[in-house]
Amino acid sequence: MDEINWVSMVLATLMPILIGFLYYHKRVFGNVWMDSVGMAENQAKKPNRIVTLIVAIVLSFFLSFFLLNFNNSGINQEGDFDTFAHGAWHGAFLSITTVAPVIVINGFFGQKKWKHMLINILYWIITLVLMGGILDSMNHWQNLPMPEGF
């Protein structure tokens, strides 16, 4: 990979926010998540949305940059492996081997319910799968084997 596809970086950076907006909506897992921490909707504090959004975007960019490099590490990473599925696999692998253990360890020490931890783990699996898929496929599409005439 010689150049970064910045469109892929923008899309991947926005994924945690977009997926979170949908995933934690009250009609999906929002009410279940609030129940898992013992919070009623009227108890939820409204955070400073601008600060929250800026911090989320910056940290999501760092995560996207890491995933881009994680997808490109190793021998023979160009060519046949430059697919959405391969990047998605990297996202799933990272979620299961890194994110899930951190959430569970923190959850045990914070005395969180399993339901709470599993909701958060599933969110990160979905999010990192999509981020990895976007980054790997969009940064390497020119390396994919093409039929004659393209």
C-alpha positions, 0 to 999 in steps of 0.5 A, a space after each residue: 500500500 503506497 497511499 492511504 485512501 482518505 475516503 476509507 479513513 473518513 468512512 471507517 472513522 465515522 463507523 463507531 458513531 453511526 453504528 453506535 447511534 443505531 445499535 444503542 437506539 432505544 428500539 435496538 439495544 438502548 433500553 436493554 443496555 440502560 437496564 443492564 446498568 440500572 438506569 432509567 431513561 429519565 436518569 440518563 444525563 445529557 453529555 456535552 454532545 459537541 465534546 463527546 462527538 469531537 473526542 469520539 471522532 478523534 479516537 475513532 480516527 486513531 482506531 481506524 489508523 491502527 486497523 489500517 496498519 493492522 490489516 497491512 501487517 505481515 508477509 504477502 498482505 497485498 493481492 489475494 487478501 485485499 478484500 472486505 472479508 479479509 479486513 472484516 476478519 481482522 476486525 473480528 479477530 481484534 474484537 475477540 482477542 483484544 476488545 472483549 477481554 478488556 470489556 470483561 475484565 473491566 466489567 468484572 472489576 466494575 461488577 457489571 452484569 454479563 448482559 451489559 458486557 455482551 451488549 458492548 462486546 457485540 457492538 465492538 465486533 460489529 463496528 470493527 468488522 465493518 471498519 476493517 472491511 472498509 479499510 482493507 477493501 478500499 485501500 487495496 482495490 487496485 491490487 485485486 486480480 481483475 479479469 482481462 480487459 479491465 
